[in-house]
Amino acid sequence: MKQRSYGYFWMWGVFLLIMVVVLPFLAKPYQVCLVTEMIIFALFAVSYNLLLGYAGLLSFGHAMFFGAGAYATAVALIHIPGLPFFGAFIIGTLVTTFIGFALGILLLRHKGAYYALLTLAFNVLFYAIATKWHSVTGGDDGLSIDRPDISLGFAQLNMSDITTFYYVTLLIIGSTILYCWYFNRTAMGQTVLLMRENEERMKFLGYNSSITRLILFTFTAGLAGLAGSFYALFFEFTSVSAISLDMTTIVLLMTFIGGTGAFIGPILGSCVYIYLQDLLSDITDRWPLIMGAIFILMVLYVPGGLSGIFVSLKQRWSERVKSKAYL
């Protein structure tokens, strides 16, 4: 049965890979833009779920890393002439990783409600800095940037073309999401899960929970920063909205809608959220009210999220197959 489940996994994985590769040839440019946005926010949601779903750390300030990555990328492109595309998002990711490490040392001394409220406070602090430090961040006006082209030596990739940017985003962000999936299956990833279940026992066995949490916190900050960098490069603009509490609410909604119990959950949640946001915003200006109602219904009646629905359907199917086999 285990080999069969892995077979299904790889079959669906190959099917999904083919679909995303051929998408630009089948879809309109607007739809390619929409899927590109889904990919970027999928990484953001996956990074948040590593904290919430796997480590049990509820954060109300994850947007500060997303926004920091976006601002660091924009500022670097503006003030460093000739900065290449890869250099831009690498700077954004490294800056955010360093911020995550520094904040992790302070925040992870506390647990539960104290930790959650401190993340909220730091997010508000970062938002205030982005708003008031007008000479660097542009304040409420934000920062406009141009996507630099990628020089491969033998060829020049025009990054202003949405199809080219889509494939680059798919390659880099997709590879990072795959690494996150692999990370959960490493000894470090399993240690995080075990500490969530029984921290005292893990301490008794000799594991240092503080260092483990700090490593995870720094890692997820870097992931959110990478997503923020591509967010800035995608829209060619960065504003305080990238670091606001609304952005934290968005990633929380994506994670809960998709479900925290499975790795695929936040990815599903980000795709559904972006699609519904695009669909509902064309119908009514009060689309956030509808999204809030959907979130409430999901929490009340589908606490496992969309991934929980798929898991329950899979279990029912397996039980049905077993019952037929016995007959």
N, C-alpha and C positions, 0 to 999 in steps of 0.2 A: 504493500500500500504506500509506503514511504517513497519508493522509486517511482510509483505511478504519480504521486503528488508532485514530485520534482519534475516529472515529464510534462505535466500540465503547466507548471510554472514556466518552464523554458519555452513551451509552445506559445503561451500567451505573451511571454517576453519578446520572442522573435516576431510575433504578429504585431505587437505594439511598436517595435523598432521599425518594421517595414512601413507602418502607417505614418509615423512621424517623419521618416526620411522622404517619403513620396508626397507628403502633404503640400508643399509649395507648388507642385505640379497639378494638384487637383483643386486647391482652394484659391479663393480670391486674396489679394494682398491684405485686405482688412482682416480676414479670418486668420491669416498667417501672423499678423500683429497680435491678435487675440491669444493665439496659442503660445506665442513668444512670451507674452505677459504671464500666462499660466505657468510656463516652465520656470520663470524667475520666482514667482510667488510660491511655487511648489518647494523650492529649496528653502525659502524663508519659513514655510510651514513645517518642513521636515526638521529644520534646526530647532524650532520651538518645541516640537514634539519630543525631541531627544531630551530636552529639559523636563517637560511636563509629563509625558507619557512613560518615559523610561527611567528618569531619575526622581519623578514626583515633585519637582520644583516648579511651583506656580509663580510665574513672573508677569508683572504688569508693566514691564519696561523693556521688552525685547526689541521694540522699535528703535531704541536709542542706538543699537548696533546697526540696524538696517539703515537708519538715517546717517550715522557716522560714516558708514561705507560709501553711501551716496555722496555726501559732502566731501569726504577725503578724495574721492575720484574726481569730482568736479573741480575742486580747488587745485589739485595736481595738474589737471589738463589746462587750466587757465594760467597757472603761474610757472609751469615747466614747458617751455617751447619745444616742440618736436617730440613730446612724450608719446611713445607708441601705445597702441591699443592694449597690449598685454601688460605694459608697465602701469597703465592707468588703474586697471582693476586689481593688479597685484598690490599697488600702494594702498588702495582702499581696503583690501582684505587684511594686509599687515597692520595698518593703523588700527583697524577695528579689533584685531586679535590682541594687540597690545592693550587697548582700552579694556577689553574683556578680562584680560589677566589681572590688570590693576584693580578693576572693580570687583572681580571675583574674590580677591584677597580680603576686601572690606565686607562684601555682602554675605559671603558664605559662612561668616562667623555666626550668623543668625539663621533661624529656621522658621518654618510655618508662616504665620501672619506677619511677623516682623520682617522676614526676608521679602515677602511679597510687597509690603508697604515701602520698603527701602528701594526696591526696583522701581516702583512707581515714582518715588521722590527723585531718584536719579534721572528718570526719563523726563520729568518736568524740568529738572535742572538743565539737561541737554537741550530741551526745547527752548528754554529761556536763552541759552547761549546762542542757539541758531537764530533766534529772533532779534536779539540785541546786538550781536557782533556783526553789524551790517557791513563793515569794511572787508570781512572775510567771507561771510555766508550769504551776503546780499539781503539779509533780513527777510521781510515779508515778500520782497520782490523775487527772491531766489536767485539761482545761477543758471545761465544758459551756456551750453557747451556744444561743441561739434565732435561727432564721432571720428576719431582718427582712423585712417585706413591701415590695413595690415599688409606689411611688406614681407613676402616669403623669399625674397631674393630673385627667384625666377618668375614671380608673378605678384601682382598687386590686387588685394581684395578690397573692393569698394564697399565700405561698411555703411554707407548711406543707403545702400540697397537693402530692403527689408529681408529679402530671401537670404542674402549672404549673412546678415546679422542673425537671422533665425538659425542657420546651420552652425554658426560659431557658438551661439548661446546653447543650442542643443548639445554640442560636443562638450563644452566646458561645464555647464550646469548639470547636464545629464550624467557626465562622468563623476561629478561631485556627489550627486544623489546616489549613484551606484556605490560609491565609496562609503557613504553613510550607511547603506544597507549592509555592506561588508563589515563596517565598524561594529554594528550591533551583534555580529557573530564572532567577534574577536574576544579574547580574554578580558580586555578592558570593557567592552560593551556588556558582557555577561556579568562582570563585577558590578557595574552600575545597576543592573536589574536586581541582582541579589541584595545590594545595599538598600534598594527601595523596599524590598520585601522584609528584610531583617538586618538592620544596620548593626545592632548590638552583637549579633552572632558573627557578622563579618569582622567586626573589630576584635572579637575574641579569637578569631582565626588568624589575626595579624594584619589585616588590611587597613590601610590608612584612608578613612572615608573623606577626610578633608582634602587630601591631595587628589583623590579620584574625582571629587566634585569640582575642584578647581580646574583640572584638565578638561573635564566635560564642559564646564561653563566657558572656558576660553575657546574650546573647539567650536561650540555652537555660536559664540560671538563672531568668530571668523567666518562661519558659514553665512550668518545673517549679513555680515559685512560684504561678502561676495555677492549675495543676492541684491543688496543695496547698490553696489557698484554697477551691476548690470541694469538695475532699475534706472539709474542716472543715465547710463549710456543708451538705454532703450528710448527713453523719453527726451533725451538730450536737454534735460532740465532737472534741477533739484530745488525743492522748496521745503519749508518747515513742515509740510504735510507728511514728508517721508519720516519724520522723527516725532510726530505727534502721537497723542494717546489714541487717536482714531486708527493709526496704523497698527498699534498693539491690539486694539479691539478686532481689527480685520484678521490678523494672524490667529488670534484666539478663536474667532468664528470659523475660520478655515479648518483649524485643528479639530474642533469639537464636531463640526458638521461631518468631516471625514471619519473621525474616530481616532482616539488615542491608543486603542488596543492593538493596532496593526501598523506596520511601517507604511503601507500603501494608503492609509487613512488620510493623512494630511495632503497627499498628492491629489487624491480624489476631492477632498474638501476645497483645495485651491482652485481646481478646474471648475467645480460646480459653482463656487462663489463668484469667480470672474465671469463665467457665462451668465449666471443669473443677474449679476450687477449690470452687465452690458445689455441684457434683454429688458430688465425692469426699468433701467434708466431711460430707455427709449419710450417707455409707456407712461411713466409718471415720475415727477420730481420727488415723490415721497417713497422712493424705493428702499431707503434705509429702514423705514418702518416695516416693510414687508420682510426684509432680511432679518430684522429683529424678531418678528413673529415666527419665521422659519426656525431660527435658533432656539427659541423657547419651546417650540413643538419637538424639535430634535432632542433637547435635553429631557423633556418630560416623557416622551413616548419612544424615542430611539436613543437611549443613552450611549449605546455602542457606536453610534454614527453610521455612516454609509458602509464602512468596512465591516461593522458588526452585522449589518444586514446580509452582506455577502458571506460572512463566516457562518452565520446561522443557516443560510440556504445551502451552503456546502455541506454542513453537518447533516442536515435533513436528507440531502441527496445521498450522502455516504451511508446513512442508516437505511435508506430505502434500498440501495444496492445490496447491502448486507442481508437485509431481510429477504430479498429475492434470491440471493445466493443460497440461503438456508432452505428455501422452499424447493 
